[in-house]
């Protein structure tokens, strides 16, 4: 090796040494994992010790019924919210200041106020307009607590889904529109065949998070006498004073959330397979 080559070799920076020992982050990580393991072990031990077969056999069918009400409530609200979110997202992206202003006000209100307050406004506030609703035949709908919950939840999730859809569409490069226009494609064709497939990839995880938040937020309908999963849990506890009734509900919610999370990840892997190398 020449002297110049040897000099260059000595000037090359060596890779950093692999850290050894137990740094602070590693210790904190292991401590948190141990705390979670201890917490889950404690819950499992409690369920084993406090297990009541008669209680489970008596109230398990009610939990299944409550779970069905929760899933039905969330499914209807998500679908109706998705339908409402399309015109709202269009108005948000519109160059018409009146339309965009109305859409902004709608999104601002429903994203800036608690879902519980919105549900109360519908459930307790609509009753003040009973004569007017009777005249147009809508009181039969709003007198049911379940329908009021669907109405409030649909309006709430529509605001979130509209922002998810708007952000996903605007994340697609402007060149995609220009390229489609150069090929003579109509704007609707461009949106349906080029923009939306790319936007949905971006929006998939936020949509999944919104569904998960709706499932967890649906527990508030127990306050307005809807016997969903949490409503059945409250009823069971009021009759038995068994704390494990809430543990059962927590486990069911956890199973639903984890199932949805893995489903979203699986769908994402399937629709982005062309991007993987």
C-alpha positions in Angstrom: 0.0 0.0 0.0 1.4 3.4 -0.9 1.9 6.2 1.6 -1.0 8.2 0.2 -3.4 5.3 0.4 -2.3 4.6 4.0 -2.9 8.2 4.9 -6.4 8.2 3.4 -7.2 5.0 5.3 -6.2 6.5 8.6 -8.5 9.5 7.9 -11.6 7.4 7.3 -13.9 7.6 10.3 -14.5 4.3 12.0 -18.1 3.3 12.8 -19.3 4.1 16.3 -18.7 1.4 18.8 -21.7 -0.8 19.7 -23.0 0.4 23.1 -22.8 -2.2 25.9 -24.3 -2.3 29.3 -27.7 -1.0 30.4 -28.4 2.5 29.1 -31.3 4.5 30.7 -33.7 3.9 27.8 -33.2 0.2 27.9 -33.8 0.1 31.7 -36.9 2.2 31.3 -38.2 0.0 28.5 -37.7 -3.2 30.5 -39.3 -1.6 33.6 -42.4 -0.7 31.6 -42.7 -4.2 30.1 -42.4 -5.7 33.5 -45.1 -3.4 34.9 -47.5 -4.4 32.1 -46.7 -8.1 32.7 -47.4 -7.7 36.4 -50.6 -5.8 35.7 -51.9 -8.4 33.3 -50.9 -11.2 35.7 -52.7 -9.4 38.5 -55.9 -9.2 36.5 -55.6 -12.9 35.5 -55.1 -13.9 39.1 -58.0 -11.8 40.2 -60.3 -13.4 37.6 -59.2 -16.9 38.6 -59.7 -16.2 42.4 -62.9 -14.3 42.0 -64.4 -16.5 39.3 -68.1 -17.0 39.7 -69.5 -19.6 37.2 -73.1 -18.9 38.1 -72.7 -15.1 37.6 -71.0 -15.7 34.2 -73.7 -18.1 33.1 -76.4 -15.7 34.1 -75.1 -12.5 32.5 -72.9 -13.8 29.6 -75.9 -13.7 27.2 -76.6 -10.1 28.2 -73.0 -9.2 27.4 -73.4 -10.8 24.0 -76.5 -8.8 23.4 -74.8 -5.6 24.5 -71.8 -6.3 22.3 -74.2 -6.6 19.3 -75.8 -3.2 20.2 -72.3 -1.6 20.4 -71.2 -3.1 17.0 -74.5 -2.1 15.3 -74.3 1.4 16.7 -70.7 1.9 15.5 -71.3 0.3 12.1 -74.3 2.4 11.2 -72.6 5.6 12.5 -69.4 4.9 10.5 -71.3 4.2 7.3 -73.6 7.2 7.6 -70.6 9.3 8.6 -68.7 8.2 5.5 -71.6 9.1 3.3 -71.9 12.6 4.9 -68.1 13.1 4.8 -67.9 13.1 1.0 -69.9 16.4 0.4 -68.3 17.9 3.5 -64.8 17.2 2.2 -65.8 18.5 -1.2 -67.0 21.7 0.4 -63.8 22.0 2.5 -61.8 21.9 -0.7 -64.1 24.1 -2.7 -63.0 27.6 -3.9 -66.4 28.9 -3.0 -65.8 30.8 0.3 -69.4 30.3 1.5 -69.3 26.5 1.0 -65.8 26.1 2.5 -66.8 28.4 5.4 -69.9 26.3 6.2 -67.9 23.1 6.0 -65.1 24.6 8.2 -67.7 25.7 10.8 -69.2 22.2 10.9 -65.9 20.4 11.3 -64.7 23.0 13.8 -67.8 22.5 16.0 -67.9 18.7 16.0 -64.1 18.2 16.4 -63.9 20.9 19.0 -66.6 19.8 21.4 -66.9 16.5 23.3 -68.9 13.7 21.9 -70.7 13.3 25.2 -71.9 16.9 25.0 -73.1 16.4 21.4 -75.0 13.3 22.5 -76.6 15.2 25.3 -77.6 18.0 23.0 -79.4 15.6 20.7 -80.9 13.4 23.4 -82.1 16.1 25.8 -82.3 19.1 23.4 -84.4 17.5 20.6 -87.2 16.9 23.1 -87.7 20.7 23.4 -88.9 20.6 19.8 -91.4 17.8 20.1 -94.4 19.6 18.6 -92.4 20.7 15.5 -91.0 17.2 15.1 -94.4 15.7 15.5 -95.6 17.9 12.6 -93.0 16.5 10.2 -93.2 13.0 11.5 -89.7 12.8 13.1 -90.5 12.5 16.7 -91.0 8.7 16.4 -87.3 8.6 15.4 -85.8 10.9 18.0 -87.8 9.6 21.0 -85.6 6.4 20.9 -82.3 6.8 22.7 -80.6 4.4 20.2 -81.6 6.6 17.3 -80.4 9.8 19.1 -77.0 8.1 19.6 -76.8 7.1 15.9 -77.6 10.7 14.9 -75.0 12.3 17.2 -72.3 9.7 16.4 -72.9 10.0 12.7 -72.6 13.8 12.7 -69.4 13.5 14.9 -67.6 11.0 12.8 -68.6 12.7 9.6 -66.5 15.7 10.6 -63.4 13.5 11.4 -63.8 11.4 8.3 -64.2 14.5 6.1 -60.9 15.8 7.3 -59.2 12.4 6.8 -60.6 12.3 3.3 -59.6 15.9 2.5 -56.1 15.4 3.8 -55.6 12.1 1.9 -56.8 13.6 -1.4 -54.6 16.7 -1.0 -51.6 14.5 -0.2 -51.7 13.2 -3.8 -49.3 15.2 -5.9 -50.8 17.8 -8.2 -49.0 16.3 -11.1 -51.4 13.3 -11.0 -54.3 15.7 -11.9 -52.2 17.3 -14.6 -51.1 14.0 -16.1 -54.7 12.7 -16.2 -55.9 15.9 -17.9 -53.2 15.6 -20.5 -54.6 12.1 -21.3 -58.1 13.6 -21.7 -59.6 12.1 -18.6 -62.6 13.8 -17.0 -62.2 15.1 -13.5 -64.6 12.4 -12.1 -62.6 9.7 -13.9 -59.4 11.1 -12.5 -60.8 11.2 -9.0 -62.2 7.7 -9.2 -59.5 5.8 -11.0 -56.3 7.8 -10.1 -56.7 10.0 -7.0 -58.9 7.9 -4.7 -56.9 4.7 -4.9 -53.8 6.6 -3.8 -55.6 8.6 -1.2 -57.2 5.6 0.4 -53.7 4.1 1.0 -52.9 7.3 3.0 -56.3 7.4 4.7 -56.5 3.7 5.7 -54.7 4.0 9.1 -56.6 7.2 10.1 -59.8 5.5 9.2 -58.9 2.6 11.3 -58.1 4.8 14.2 -61.4 6.6 13.8 -63.3 3.3 14.0 -61.4 2.3 17.1 -62.1 5.7 18.8 -65.8 5.3 17.9 -65.9 1.9 19.5 -64.3 3.1 22.7 -66.4 6.3 22.6 -69.6 4.4 22.2 -69.5 3.5 25.9 -71.0 6.9 26.7 -74.4 5.9 25.3 -74.9 3.9 28.5 -75.6 7.3 30.1 -78.7 7.9 27.9 -80.2 4.4 28.7 -78.9 2.5 25.7 -78.0 -1.0 26.8 -74.8 -1.5 24.8 -71.8 -3.4 26.2 -71.1 -0.7 28.8 -74.8 -0.3 29.7 -75.1 -4.1 30.3 -71.9 -3.8 32.4 -73.3 -1.1 34.6 -76.6 -3.0 35.0 -74.7 -6.2 36.0 -72.6 -4.3 38.6 -75.6 -2.6 40.0 -77.2 -6.0 40.6 -74.2 -8.0 41.8 -71.6 -5.5 43.0 -69.0 -7.7 41.3 -66.0 -5.7 40.1 -65.2 -8.5 37.6 -68.1 -7.4 35.5 -66.1 -4.3 34.5 -63.0 -6.5 33.9 -65.0 -8.6 31.4 -66.1 -5.4 29.6 -62.5 -4.2 29.4 -61.3 -7.5 28.0 -64.0 -7.5 25.3 -63.2 -3.9 24.3 -59.5 -4.8 24.1 -60.2 -7.9 22.0 -62.3 -5.7 19.5 -59.6 -3.1 19.3 -56.8 -5.5 18.7 -58.8 -7.4 16.1 -59.5 -4.1 14.2 -55.8 -3.1 14.5 -54.6 -6.3 13.0 -57.3 -6.2 10.3 -56.1 -2.7 9.3 -52.5 -3.8 9.2 -53.4 -6.8 7.0 -55.4 -4.6 4.6 -52.6 -2.2 4.4 -50.1 -4.9 3.6 -52.4 -6.2 0.9 -53.0 -2.9 -0.8 -49.4 -1.7 -0.6 -47.9 -5.0 -1.8 -46.8 -3.2 -5.0 -44.8 -0.7 -2.9 -42.8 -3.4 -1.0 -39.4 -4.3 -2.2 
